Amino acid sequence: TQKALVKTIRIKEIMTEKVVTISPEATVKEAARIMIDKKIGCLPVVEGMKLIGIITETDILRYVLEH
């Protein structure tokens, strides 16, 4: 069954390896543009070689609503 199959698949078998990232100095508009162009729902935020966070579609929508 499909449930049984999902339980046996390892993340490394399905993960994206060529990850699109963004700088913490980028604008919300730049993040939104990348996410739309690449058809992705989140962007890891990277400073140098260090992961410092993640920005999601929900984060952007929240920002738009609050500003």
HURASUL-V527657 format. One record per residue. N is the residue number from 1. RES is the residue in one small letter. PHI is phi in radians with two decimals (999 if undefined). PSI is psi as a letter, one per 40 degrees, with the letter a starting at -180 (none if undefined). NEAR is the number of other ideal C-beta (glycine too) atoms within 8 Angstrom. Layout:
# HURASUL-V527657
n->[N | N]
res->[RES | RES]
phi->[PHI | PHI]
psi->[PSI | PSI]
near->[NEAR | NEAR]
This chain:
# HURASUL-V527657
n->[1 | 2 | 3 | 4 | 5 | 6 | 7 | 8 | 9 | 10 | 11 | 12 | 13 | 14 | 15 | 16 | 17 | 18 | 19 | 20 | 21 | 22 | 23 | 24 | 25 | 26 | 27 | 28 | 29 | 30 | 31 | 32 | 33 | 34 | 35 | 36 | 37 | 38 | 39 | 40 | 41 | 42 | 43 | 44 | 45 | 46 | 47 | 48 | 49 | 50 | 51 | 52 | 53 | 54 | 55 | 56 | 57 | 58 | 59 | 60 | 61 | 62 | 63 | 64 | 65 | 66 | 67]
res->[t | q | k | a | l | v | k | t | i | r | i | k | e | i | m | t | e | k | v | v | t | i | s | p | e | a | t | v | k | e | a | a | r | i | m | i | d | k | k | i | g | c | l | p | v | v | e | g | m | k | l | i | g | i | i | t | e | t | d | i | l | r | y | v | l | e | h]
phi->[999 | -1.17 | -1.09 | -1.13 | -1.10 | -1.05 | -1.21 | -1.76 | -1.41 | -1.56 | -0.96 | -1.04 | -1.38 | -2.15 | -1.20 | -1.48 | -1.70 | -1.62 | -1.45 | -1.49 | -2.18 | -2.48 | -1.44 | -1.16 | -1.53 | -1.21 | -1.57 | -1.05 | -1.06 | -1.09 | -1.08 | -1.08 | -1.08 | -1.07 | -1.10 | -1.19 | -1.07 | -1.58 | 0.98 | -2.17 | -1.74 | -2.77 | -2.33 | -1.16 | -1.73 | -2.17 | -2.05 | 1.14 | -1.87 | -1.84 | -1.29 | -2.01 | 3.01 | -2.59 | -2.01 | -2.06 | -0.99 | -1.09 | -1.03 | -1.18 | -1.08 | -1.06 | -1.05 | -1.07 | -1.13 | -1.50 | -2.09]
psi->[i | d | d | d | d | d | e | e | h | i | d | d | d | e | i | h | d | g | h | h | i | i | i | e | e | i | i | d | d | d | d | d | d | d | d | d | d | e | f | i | e | i | h | h | h | h | h | b | e | h | h | e | a | i | h | i | d | d | d | d | d | d | d | d | d | e | none]
near->[4 | 5 | 6 | 7 | 8 | 7 | 6 | 5 | 8 | 5 | 6 | 5 | 6 | 6 | 6 | 4 | 4 | 4 | 6 | 8 | 8 | 13 | 8 | 8 | 3 | 7 | 5 | 7 | 6 | 9 | 13 | 9 | 8 | 12 | 14 | 7 | 6 | 7 | 5 | 8 | 5 | 9 | 12 | 10 | 13 | 11 | 7 | 4 | 3 | 6 | 7 | 7 | 7 | 8 | 10 | 8 | 8 | 6 | 8 | 13 | 8 | 8 | 9 | 7 | 6 | 5 | 4]
